[in-house]
């Protein structure tokens, strides 16, 4: 279920970055404001957070995915799999 209220986007992305590093992805670039945060996982894979959702777009494959902001662990697992196949 999607969260009824949002979380701080920077906190969500920071948690995601920590989990992605646990998967061996270390060349991560991220930034956050009060309303939006973003992380570049690979040159072709970008993840955005608005405090309620994590959404990604794979630039070469065109695939899109979304997770609730509370599901950073699942998002990290899924993103690590995609990142390994697109490096």
Legacy VTK file of the C-alpha trace (Angstrom):
# vtk DataFile Version 3.0
C-alpha trace
ASCII
DATASET POLYDATA
POINTS 87 float
0.000 0.000 0.000
1.290 3.485 -0.854
2.001 5.729 2.116
-0.769 8.226 2.849
1.725 10.908 3.794
5.124 11.587 2.374
8.589 11.215 3.773
11.538 13.526 3.255
12.808 12.713 -0.253
16.453 13.157 0.738
16.097 10.653 3.585
14.518 8.075 1.282
17.201 8.485 -1.390
19.987 8.418 1.215
18.613 5.088 2.502
18.390 3.792 -1.072
21.981 4.850 -1.792
23.197 3.021 1.331
21.399 -0.149 0.239
22.691 0.128 -3.341
26.249 0.467 -2.025
25.615 -2.778 -0.139
25.012 -4.339 -3.557
28.437 -3.126 -4.710
27.198 -0.094 -6.644
29.551 2.672 -5.588
29.477 5.211 -8.417
26.227 6.818 -7.292
25.504 10.501 -7.672
22.583 11.981 -5.784
21.050 15.272 -4.793
17.995 16.344 -2.819
15.793 19.327 -2.113
12.847 19.649 0.245
10.423 18.311 -2.372
12.424 16.038 -4.693
15.527 13.835 -4.659
17.325 11.971 -7.414
20.089 9.382 -7.723
21.961 8.348 -10.829
22.581 4.618 -10.475
24.174 4.139 -13.904
24.378 6.499 -16.871
21.164 4.883 -18.135
19.286 4.415 -14.826
17.910 7.313 -12.783
15.687 7.137 -9.698
13.515 9.990 -8.412
11.729 10.373 -5.090
8.964 12.814 -4.202
8.628 11.546 -0.628
5.814 9.124 -1.473
7.221 7.119 -4.365
10.518 5.973 -5.799
10.263 5.987 -9.571
12.882 5.002 -12.092
13.421 5.222 -15.785
15.872 3.109 -17.729
16.962 5.458 -20.499
18.061 2.791 -22.979
15.384 0.193 -22.408
12.569 2.637 -21.753
11.343 0.596 -18.791
9.755 2.375 -15.854
9.120 1.116 -12.328
7.805 2.493 -9.058
7.927 1.528 -5.379
6.437 3.103 -2.264
8.972 5.280 -0.447
8.820 2.746 2.385
10.155 -0.047 0.124
13.763 1.051 -0.316
15.043 -2.482 0.271
12.938 -3.977 -2.523
13.785 -1.055 -4.798
17.511 -1.514 -4.133
17.319 -5.235 -4.906
15.450 -4.612 -8.158
17.651 -1.683 -9.199
20.872 -3.587 -8.484
19.716 -6.367 -10.790
18.931 -3.913 -13.571
22.162 -1.969 -13.017
24.306 -5.102 -13.297
22.728 -5.979 -16.638
23.143 -2.477 -18.035
26.788 -1.806 -17.120
LINES 1 88
87 0 1 2 3 4 5 6 7 8 9 10 11 12 13 14 15 16 17 18 19 20 21 22 23 24 25 26 27 28 29 30 31 32 33 34 35 36 37 38 39 40 41 42 43 44 45 46 47 48 49 50 51 52 53 54 55 56 57 58 59 60 61 62 63 64 65 66 67 68 69 70 71 72 73 74 75 76 77 78 79 80 81 82 83 84 85 86
